[in-house]
Amino acid sequence: MKREFEIVIPAGQKKERLDTYLTSHVENATRTKVQEAIRAGEVVVNGRTVKASHSIAPGDAIHVTLSRPDPPEVRPENIPLDIVFEDDYLIVVNKPAGMVTHPAYKNYSGTLVNALLFHSDSLSRPHPLRPGIVHRLDKDTSGLLVVAKDGTTHQKLSRQFANKTTEREYWAIVWGKFKEQSGVIEASLGRSKSDRKKVAVVADGKNAVTEYTVIEQFEYLCLLRLHLWTGRTHQIRVHLAHIHHPVFGDETYGGGKIMVGGLGGKKRAEVANLLGKIPRQALHAKKLGFIHPVTKELMRFDSELPDDMKGVLEFLER
């Protein structure tokens, strides 16, 4: 299996070997795999083949073709699960931060799927690496997920997510003060052209809409309630960074550094200490609602904020 994509080197990029740059900017790429592709003529810079040692420059257009190896078998693992609800058709689970939802490159063990396979002999099989998985959360986002036990349940739940009839509410701690108590962020999203591991607001991307409401405003941080009207990868994190309110602790999208100016030394130390209390983005999928595919009952679930987010809020309230 092959995957192809284009990368345009952004302005200000320093000189760097082609193979080094691609290894760090292409998702799931190893240096060996990149070098093999370059030798095979499957990496083209500005329309011509080059060596792995070629120095990239701002404005370079790179076309990359990489082979995708067959994935290994996914095995059950005895990992504790926080199960909120379970019947013969589905499971609602509260995923902790730090757990990958389903196996992928470099993460074939320790995932939610590995734990689910140990817990249940009955999971839907729409994809060999994603048994039961109807929707996903980022590794460092905590919160509620629904898992299907059979194909019919999976199909009907997936249709609800596709038709946007599910209820999904996220809570996030974000940087800055909001002028308005509520608002809607509408900005198209796609893979970043400068870093394939990131998502960015791009003109030719997929439509994405996020609604937010301020729950509580603090001195330099804010607690938000968020509703997704679309379900794009990293949507909340990228949208909030786009309006200059990145999620607290989000290293990938700018929230992992101090985002407020004019602070004295003591206050900056306080903020830095607070950042150390949550080594991930402060984002939690708090509520989930859907129609049960079999009983037709409206199912609504709510979960407590995890301890790391609670700790930050308790500190701010003091």
GITAMO-V225287 format. One line per field, one symbol per residue. psi: psi as a letter, one per 40 degrees, with the letter a starting at -180 (. if undefined). burial: 1 if it has 9 or more other C-alpha atoms within 8 Angstrom, else 0. A space follows every 10 residues. Layout:
# GITAMO-V225287
psi->???
burial->???
This chain:
# GITAMO-V225287
psi->hihiiihhhi iehihiiddd dddeehhfhi ddddddddde eehhhfeiii idehhiiheh hhhhhiihih iihhiihghi ighdihaedi hhihhiiehi diiahegeie iddddddddh ehiigdhdef hehdiiiide hiahihhiei dddddddddd ddefeihhhi hihiiiihdi eiihhhhiii hheeheeiii hidfaihhhh hihhdhhade iihihihhei gihfdddddd ddefgihheg ddfeeeihei ifhidddddd dddddeegfi hghhgdihii hhddeeihhh iiiiiidddd ddddddd.
burial->0000011110 0000001111 1110110010 1011101110 1111100011 0100011101 1111110000 0001011000 1011010011 1111111011 1110001111 1111111100 0011100011 1111001011 1111111111 1011011101 1000010111 1111111000 0000111111 1111111011 1100101111 1111001100 1111111111 0000101111 1100111111 1011110000 0000000100 1101101101 1111111111 1100000000 0010000011 11000000
